[in-house]
Amino acid sequence: MPAPKVLISDALSPAAVQIFKDRGIEVDFQPDLGKDKDKLAAIIGNYDGLAIRSATKVTPKILEAAKALKVIGRAGIGVDNVDIPAATAKGIIVMNTPFGNSITTAEHAVAMMFALAREIPAADASTQAGKWEKNRFMGVEITAKTLGIIGCGNIGSIVAERAIGLKMKVIAYDPFLSPERALDLGVEKVELEDLLARADFITLHTPLTEKTKNVLSAEALAKTKKGVRIINCARGGLVDEVALRAALDSGHVAGAAFDVFVEEPAKENPLFGHPNVVCTPHLGAATTEAQENVALQVAEQMSEYLLRGAISNAVNFPSITAEEAPKLKPFIALAENLGSFAGQLTETGIKSVHITYEGTVAGLKIKALTSAAVAGLLRPMLADINVVSAPSVAKERGIVIEETTREAQGEHDALITLTVVTEKQERSVVGTVFADGAPRIVAIKGIKVDAEFAPSMIYVTNEDKPGFIGRFAGLLGDAGVNIATFALGRDRQGGSAIALVEVDGAVPDSVLASVQTIPGVKQVKPLKF
């Protein structure tokens, strides 16, 4: 069998090139090729693997030409330069290296905090201009101050450890941080409102998702302590830049240090030009060590896959063999959708996840199914999570995952039951795969329903009273929202009822608010699959 061929189209460490060669893989190192889309498309058909950083844009056109490509390896965490749905459709594994630059990014956040506290950039410019303005730059001490960390995962927890070493008091807001993990780290787990009210410094370490976008909005900034300093080395868009500029101008926020911006490269920005703002050009992962780490990691991962079929840190596929794939595929979709259903309804910290595999599904590779379920569960809050990294991310956050297998006991020959235990409640959802391969929900919180997953749905829990369906359908009809399917269930006459409704397109918030006002309605949630 001929040796696999890998193309490196970005500037990757020579040590990574050596790893490929040592493993018997043919390497074509063309570090400037990624900038030339046409040239890349012309030659990509000859390679089994493509190793990239951020300069190469892997578009559908390039994937179309990539006839032999089996794997794309991104040295770094962000894979927004790869068209993942198009790669997945072609059966190409997309891998990243999520942990190779964590320390570097955490250190940059700490460096930015110091730069802000002591006005180092402005003091440097002034001193080098020969001004010697000793009285102008009156900084603040970091010792004994309260640092609020929004997002205490891999990078956030490294920042927490460093800050504790600097004798700071650390509080953290992260719905996925377990009380036990918080105790281990020595941080106090708090709600966002509490963090805003108490923190002297706020640093963000969360991915950008619908839930985290503008987590520091104008409203949130108004709740912060006067004189707060804000650091963002995570993602542009977590902070409302215009609102922050206004809070800086009014003096409510004492300073801000940003490495990331809504639009990058940032040639102009609302924060630029303010005397109390420090900016760097997305340097979070820019150290020699980090670049070396991620390059070595991606070379190892790609070699393992091309030579042995082992998959790690794939963003679009779990680790399964060719023989298992056809049987497992519909159940992976079911597990991920059940997880996503529970994740979209979960507002508080998750303590544990119990998954029961019943009947024929119990004989399949349940680790891949559990990974898919956990990825679905955590994705509404953690955009970068994938089916491979999900279990380790859950473990990092102290979430206990339990699996049970048993013989079929009811009318279905294969069932998956997902139970999520949070700090406030327990929620179960049960699903199966029908003969047509379509995953379905067959029970929620012990109430029988029968619904397929659809791109846009509304979930309603209510008291089983006459008139609900008419009012609900009327409100949607008046708002021009078309109902595609309507699944209902109840535990007993006059008891608790559930509606799972498929609709065409997104539902305006105002319509959901109106549904909430129908007598007897307990909860209304929009869902996306």
Legacy VTK file of the C-alpha trace (Angstrom):
# vtk DataFile Version 3.0
C-alpha trace
ASCII
DATASET POLYDATA
POINTS 529 float
0.000 0.000 0.000
1.465 3.422 -0.938
2.400 5.758 1.925
-0.239 8.401 2.751
0.515 11.895 1.438
0.003 15.048 3.505
0.060 18.628 2.268
1.018 21.379 4.737
-0.314 24.643 3.256
0.447 27.005 6.187
3.545 27.892 8.219
3.894 24.897 10.537
6.864 24.039 12.750
9.640 21.976 11.075
9.288 19.564 14.004
5.765 18.739 12.764
7.116 17.986 9.287
9.619 15.636 10.926
6.898 13.769 12.841
5.094 12.957 9.580
8.352 11.794 7.971
9.320 9.672 10.990
5.961 7.914 10.818
6.471 7.059 7.144
4.098 9.680 5.722
5.034 11.568 2.554
4.984 15.327 3.251
4.681 18.258 0.875
5.538 21.413 2.846
4.277 24.539 1.018
3.767 27.162 3.768
2.549 29.932 1.408
0.135 27.848 -0.638
-2.866 28.444 1.663
-3.088 32.072 0.526
-3.632 30.984 -3.115
-7.068 29.303 -3.315
-6.781 28.414 -7.007
-3.361 26.788 -6.697
-4.532 24.847 -3.629
-7.641 23.616 -5.473
-5.463 22.559 -8.421
-3.239 20.200 -6.399
-5.343 19.146 -3.371
-6.648 16.081 -5.246
-3.274 14.332 -4.757
-3.342 14.259 -0.927
-4.814 12.114 1.862
-4.283 14.766 4.532
-4.193 18.578 4.736
-2.493 20.292 7.694
-3.351 23.982 8.161
-3.355 26.934 10.525
-5.630 29.947 9.976
-4.431 31.281 6.593
-5.799 28.370 4.530
-9.526 28.650 3.837
-10.975 25.199 3.117
-14.018 26.073 0.973
-16.554 23.747 -0.716
-14.700 24.407 -3.998
-11.437 23.102 -2.515
-13.226 20.140 -0.921
-14.852 19.336 -4.267
-11.359 18.991 -5.784
-10.052 16.990 -2.794
-10.866 13.571 -4.231
-8.554 11.551 -1.971
-8.679 13.720 1.180
-9.451 11.816 4.377
-8.451 14.276 7.101
-7.928 17.996 7.676
-5.853 18.902 10.719
-6.034 22.430 12.147
-3.099 23.369 14.378
-5.094 25.415 16.902
-8.650 25.484 18.195
-10.697 27.605 15.761
-11.969 25.732 12.705
-14.065 28.564 11.258
-11.744 28.580 8.213
-12.979 25.085 7.304
-16.431 24.415 5.834
-17.265 21.639 8.297
-20.698 20.612 6.861
-19.131 20.271 3.396
-16.193 18.251 4.799
-18.581 16.035 6.778
-20.744 15.427 3.706
-17.617 14.151 1.929
-16.655 11.950 4.879
-13.530 14.012 5.661
-12.515 14.090 9.316
-11.760 17.598 10.617
-9.457 17.655 13.655
-8.260 20.516 15.826
-5.911 20.799 18.814
-8.113 22.347 21.508
-5.645 22.311 24.392
-2.261 23.129 22.820
-2.399 26.872 23.398
-4.387 27.099 26.654
-1.492 28.240 28.855
-0.382 30.885 26.356
-3.894 32.368 26.128
-4.300 32.328 29.924
-0.931 34.059 30.374
-1.929 36.745 27.859
-5.102 37.479 29.870
-3.019 37.842 33.049
-0.508 40.082 31.207
-3.389 42.250 29.939
-4.740 42.536 33.496
-1.364 43.858 34.693
-1.042 46.210 31.700
-4.471 47.616 32.565
-3.870 47.902 36.309
-0.621 49.806 35.860
-1.391 51.616 32.549
1.815 50.181 31.095
1.222 50.904 27.364
0.316 54.582 27.935
3.119 55.043 30.488
5.605 53.512 28.050
4.543 55.800 25.190
4.689 58.864 27.449
8.097 57.983 28.912
9.632 57.240 25.517
8.315 60.595 24.320
10.461 62.180 27.061
7.533 63.370 29.215
8.256 61.654 32.587
4.652 61.972 33.811
5.134 60.192 37.129
1.952 61.595 38.713
-0.279 60.919 35.715
-0.113 57.118 35.861
-1.595 56.160 39.190
-2.308 52.428 38.963
-4.115 49.952 41.211
-2.807 46.897 43.048
-4.019 43.458 41.990
-3.432 41.824 45.397
-6.674 41.285 47.376
-8.838 42.446 44.466
-11.728 40.268 43.243
-11.327 38.699 39.804
-14.562 37.596 38.138
-14.041 34.844 35.551
-16.846 34.286 33.041
-16.282 30.753 31.713
-14.128 28.563 33.951
-13.222 25.749 31.554
-9.769 24.817 30.328
-8.320 28.354 29.923
-10.456 30.003 32.615
-9.272 27.524 35.241
-5.591 28.229 34.369
-6.281 31.976 34.815
-7.965 31.178 38.149
-4.901 29.283 39.404
-2.556 32.107 38.358
-4.806 34.747 39.949
-4.962 32.817 43.228
-1.141 32.751 43.119
-1.284 36.546 42.798
-3.339 36.621 46.030
-6.564 37.644 44.297
-10.038 36.535 45.388
-11.491 34.568 42.444
-15.186 34.196 41.701
-16.450 32.332 38.623
-19.668 32.223 36.624
-19.982 29.022 34.579
-23.183 26.933 34.533
-21.067 23.858 33.749
-18.659 24.268 36.659
-19.540 21.785 39.394
-19.312 22.854 43.062
-16.678 20.104 43.581
-14.493 21.389 40.720
-14.848 24.971 42.034
-13.659 23.745 45.440
-10.647 21.994 43.853
-9.699 25.186 42.008
-10.198 27.384 45.065
-12.756 29.607 43.338
-16.196 30.647 44.505
-18.940 29.654 42.062
-21.466 32.491 41.644
-24.335 33.600 39.409
-23.616 36.255 36.759
-25.493 39.005 38.680
-23.329 38.366 41.741
-20.119 38.394 39.680
-21.032 41.716 38.045
-21.767 43.303 41.410
-18.569 42.116 43.138
-15.699 41.917 40.623
-12.927 44.530 40.452
-11.609 42.847 37.296
-13.671 40.731 34.874
-12.033 38.355 32.390
-13.927 36.331 29.774
-13.016 32.769 28.804
-16.042 31.342 27.048
-16.777 30.461 23.402
-19.107 32.686 21.393
-22.581 31.090 21.255
-26.127 32.445 21.123
-26.204 32.287 24.924
-22.860 34.058 25.446
-23.116 36.707 22.699
-23.026 40.124 24.428
-22.924 38.437 27.839
-21.551 41.836 28.872
-24.359 43.896 27.325
-25.209 47.528 28.173
-27.592 46.174 30.828
-24.922 43.860 32.328
-22.264 46.610 32.292
-24.650 48.880 34.210
-24.734 46.259 37.003
-20.939 46.180 37.380
-19.038 47.844 40.195
-17.959 51.416 39.415
-14.277 51.329 38.484
-14.335 47.766 37.111
-11.694 46.730 34.554
-12.617 44.281 31.774
-10.338 41.866 29.900
-11.354 39.875 26.816
-8.837 37.450 25.297
-11.506 34.906 24.296
-13.789 35.886 21.402
-15.001 39.146 19.871
-18.733 39.610 20.457
-18.836 38.507 24.106
-18.900 42.194 25.063
-21.043 44.897 23.443
-18.209 47.142 22.226
-20.398 50.248 21.743
-21.916 49.892 25.230
-18.458 49.348 26.722
-17.147 52.504 25.032
-20.045 54.467 26.555
-19.300 52.981 30.004
-15.602 53.923 29.591
-16.529 57.474 28.482
-18.802 57.923 31.500
-16.066 56.645 33.818
-18.174 53.759 35.148
-15.700 51.261 33.667
-12.138 52.239 34.582
-10.424 50.394 31.757
-10.569 47.573 29.218
-7.952 45.296 27.648
-9.001 43.503 24.459
-7.184 40.962 22.302
-10.281 40.035 20.257
-12.871 42.102 18.403
-16.238 41.657 16.696
-14.596 42.342 13.335
-11.067 41.136 12.672
-8.642 42.276 11.436
-9.811 45.316 13.423
-8.777 48.376 11.411
-11.217 50.517 13.403
-13.266 49.814 16.503
-15.431 51.720 19.045
-12.801 51.000 21.740
-9.847 52.401 19.812
-8.481 55.759 20.909
-9.781 55.667 24.485
-6.936 56.492 26.917
-7.890 53.630 29.282
-8.031 50.884 26.646
-5.226 48.427 25.852
-5.477 46.476 22.581
-3.482 43.648 20.989
-4.049 42.001 17.573
-5.433 38.574 18.629
-2.153 37.440 20.200
-3.792 34.977 22.629
-2.111 31.911 21.141
0.945 33.683 19.722
3.967 32.263 21.509
6.691 30.031 20.139
5.740 27.284 22.590
2.034 27.334 21.725
2.653 27.248 17.982
5.091 24.363 18.458
2.646 22.466 20.715
-0.306 22.675 18.339
1.860 21.796 15.309
3.261 18.675 16.996
-0.191 17.696 18.245
-1.829 17.987 14.824
0.968 15.977 13.167
0.560 13.192 15.765
-3.227 13.110 15.441
-3.220 13.052 11.633
-0.532 10.343 11.530
-2.502 8.177 13.979
-5.613 8.498 11.832
-3.966 7.934 8.451
-1.913 4.960 9.636
-4.119 3.337 12.293
-7.606 4.800 11.898
-7.520 6.316 15.384
-9.538 9.525 15.709
-8.898 12.174 18.368
-10.194 15.753 18.692
-12.365 15.401 15.599
-14.926 18.198 15.413
-17.311 16.319 13.135
-17.189 12.599 13.954
-16.817 10.206 16.887
-14.209 7.465 16.964
-15.832 4.502 15.288
-14.643 1.814 12.875
-15.893 1.304 9.306
-17.846 -1.843 10.326
-19.696 -0.085 13.145
-20.590 3.058 11.189
-23.808 1.997 9.357
-25.493 0.545 12.491
-24.284 3.315 14.767
-25.033 6.354 12.596
-28.810 6.728 13.269
-28.274 6.124 17.007
-25.503 8.745 17.100
-27.989 11.220 15.590
-30.587 10.157 18.197
-28.136 10.484 21.132
-26.922 13.910 19.971
-30.496 15.169 19.489
-31.608 13.871 22.915
-28.588 15.643 24.430
-29.349 18.827 22.502
-32.994 18.716 23.641
-31.930 18.492 27.309
-29.120 21.051 26.850
-31.424 23.677 25.371
-33.769 23.317 28.358
-31.031 23.349 31.034
-30.475 26.706 32.719
-28.458 25.688 35.790
-25.262 23.766 36.509
-25.287 20.090 35.476
-24.263 17.659 38.208
-24.653 14.339 36.422
-25.881 12.639 33.267
-27.342 9.101 33.311
-27.783 7.318 29.974
-29.598 3.979 29.705
-29.217 1.890 26.548
-31.986 -0.674 26.205
-32.401 -3.518 23.698
-30.362 -3.806 20.480
-28.619 -0.441 20.982
-27.030 -1.832 24.183
-24.853 -4.084 22.007
-23.379 -1.193 19.993
-20.332 0.963 20.820
-22.031 3.013 23.504
-18.955 5.192 24.237
-19.458 6.896 20.850
-23.176 7.312 21.615
-22.475 8.768 25.061
-19.954 11.184 23.530
-22.573 12.284 21.001
-25.193 12.751 23.750
-22.835 14.787 25.954
-21.686 16.910 22.975
-25.349 17.660 22.169
-26.030 18.475 25.822
-23.115 20.893 26.263
-23.107 22.506 22.798
-25.777 25.172 23.531
-23.257 26.676 25.991
-19.920 25.512 24.561
-19.857 26.008 20.797
-16.426 24.479 20.174
-17.254 21.138 21.767
-17.221 17.996 19.628
-18.181 14.360 20.028
-14.608 13.393 20.824
-13.773 16.116 23.335
-17.195 16.072 25.068
-16.401 13.451 27.776
-13.144 15.152 28.791
-14.824 18.583 28.871
-17.586 17.129 31.071
-14.978 15.532 33.351
-13.055 18.820 33.551
-16.248 20.469 34.780
-16.920 17.739 37.333
-20.030 16.385 35.556
-20.545 12.704 36.417
-21.552 10.515 33.445
-23.109 7.119 34.076
-24.058 4.492 31.479
-26.395 1.510 31.965
-27.256 -1.233 29.480
-30.174 -3.635 29.719
-32.458 -5.949 27.737
-35.466 -4.504 25.891
-38.388 -4.208 28.315
-41.192 -2.496 26.407
-42.705 -2.092 22.963
-39.487 -0.737 21.377
-36.557 -3.007 20.519
-34.050 -0.166 21.084
-34.333 2.798 23.469
-31.980 5.484 24.761
-32.979 7.283 27.978
-31.051 10.445 28.874
-31.472 11.820 32.386
-29.845 15.127 33.328
-29.523 16.024 37.010
-28.941 19.735 37.691
-28.628 21.671 40.930
-32.379 22.306 40.817
-34.085 19.394 39.061
-33.935 16.089 37.177
-35.141 15.787 33.578
-35.459 12.606 31.464
-36.035 12.223 27.743
-36.407 8.914 25.883
-35.862 8.234 22.185
-35.704 5.473 19.609
-34.871 4.962 15.950
-37.688 3.684 13.735
-37.214 1.368 10.755
-36.892 4.401 8.457
-33.737 5.434 10.376
-35.344 8.624 11.736
-34.656 9.363 15.426
-37.751 10.151 17.527
-38.645 11.268 21.033
-41.037 8.807 22.680
-41.211 10.177 26.247
-40.367 13.351 28.185
-40.351 13.424 32.012
-42.235 10.102 32.022
-44.981 11.405 29.710
-45.419 9.517 26.432
-45.131 11.556 23.229
-44.191 10.686 19.648
-42.248 13.344 17.773
-39.515 13.500 15.173
-36.748 16.053 15.682
-37.159 19.059 13.390
-34.968 22.121 12.669
-37.324 24.499 14.539
-39.597 23.419 17.407
-41.468 24.802 20.422
-41.612 22.864 23.695
-44.445 23.682 26.108
-45.285 22.215 29.522
-48.745 23.049 30.873
-51.642 21.919 33.008
-53.979 19.597 31.061
-56.985 21.916 30.723
-59.434 22.447 27.832
-58.723 25.384 25.519
-54.920 25.332 25.559
-54.445 23.926 22.040
-56.916 26.384 20.493
-55.304 29.409 22.127
-51.780 28.219 21.355
-52.533 27.519 17.678
-54.422 30.828 17.446
-51.455 32.838 18.763
-49.090 31.187 16.288
-51.548 31.617 13.428
-52.048 35.320 14.207
-48.256 35.783 14.164
-47.957 34.018 10.792
-46.057 31.045 12.279
-47.019 27.832 10.469
-47.365 24.605 12.496
-45.939 21.579 10.663
-46.548 18.842 13.266
-48.074 18.814 16.767
-47.171 16.089 19.326
-49.006 15.962 22.645
-48.764 13.902 25.814
-50.090 13.953 29.399
-49.576 11.922 32.547
-53.313 11.784 33.403
-56.522 13.638 32.671
-56.254 17.117 34.186
-52.613 16.499 35.171
-49.357 17.637 33.545
-49.199 17.906 29.761
-46.458 18.402 27.172
-46.599 19.775 23.632
-43.747 19.407 21.142
-44.545 21.433 18.056
-42.638 21.623 14.778
-42.900 25.046 13.132
-41.658 26.491 9.851
-38.826 28.889 10.681
-37.822 30.745 13.831
-40.453 31.944 16.323
-40.289 35.617 17.417
-39.635 36.156 21.153
-42.855 38.185 21.386
-44.894 35.143 20.294
-43.183 32.915 22.882
-43.904 35.553 25.540
-47.597 35.522 24.526
-47.733 31.704 24.774
-46.303 31.990 28.302
-49.355 34.073 29.297
-51.880 31.314 28.373
-53.430 30.111 31.668
-51.858 26.875 32.890
-48.641 27.205 30.857
-45.543 26.494 32.977
-42.675 26.635 30.479
-42.173 27.647 26.832
-38.886 27.063 25.023
-37.814 27.395 21.378
-35.655 24.460 20.223
-33.309 24.056 17.238
-31.960 20.791 15.828
LINES 1 530
529 0 1 2 3 4 5 6 7 8 9 10 11 12 13 14 15 16 17 18 19 20 21 22 23 24 25 26 27 28 29 30 31 32 33 34 35 36 37 38 39 40 41 42 43 44 45 46 47 48 49 50 51 52 53 54 55 56 57 58 59 60 61 62 63 64 65 66 67 68 69 70 71 72 73 74 75 76 77 78 79 80 81 82 83 84 85 86 87 88 89 90 91 92 93 94 95 96 97 98 99 100 101 102 103 104 105 106 107 108 109 110 111 112 113 114 115 116 117 118 119 120 121 122 123 124 125 126 127 128 129 130 131 132 133 134 135 136 137 138 139 140 141 142 143 144 145 146 147 148 149 150 151 152 153 154 155 156 157 158 159 160 161 162 163 164 165 166 167 168 169 170 171 172 173 174 175 176 177 178 179 180 181 182 183 184 185 186 187 188 189 190 191 192 193 194 195 196 197 198 199 200 201 202 203 204 205 206 207 208 209 210 211 212 213 214 215 216 217 218 219 220 221 222 223 224 225 226 227 228 229 230 231 232 233 234 235 236 237 238 239 240 241 242 243 244 245 246 247 248 249 250 251 252 253 254 255 256 257 258 259 260 261 262 263 264 265 266 267 268 269 270 271 272 273 274 275 276 277 278 279 280 281 282 283 284 285 286 287 288 289 290 291 292 293 294 295 296 297 298 299 300 301 302 303 304 305 306 307 308 309 310 311 312 313 314 315 316 317 318 319 320 321 322 323 324 325 326 327 328 329 330 331 332 333 334 335 336 337 338 339 340 341 342 343 344 345 346 347 348 349 350 351 352 353 354 355 356 357 358 359 360 361 362 363 364 365 366 367 368 369 370 371 372 373 374 375 376 377 378 379 380 381 382 383 384 385 386 387 388 389 390 391 392 393 394 395 396 397 398 399 400 401 402 403 404 405 406 407 408 409 410 411 412 413 414 415 416 417 418 419 420 421 422 423 424 425 426 427 428 429 430 431 432 433 434 435 436 437 438 439 440 441 442 443 444 445 446 447 448 449 450 451 452 453 454 455 456 457 458 459 460 461 462 463 464 465 466 467 468 469 470 471 472 473 474 475 476 477 478 479 480 481 482 483 484 485 486 487 488 489 490 491 492 493 494 495 496 497 498 499 500 501 502 503 504 505 506 507 508 509 510 511 512 513 514 515 516 517 518 519 520 521 522 523 524 525 526 527 528
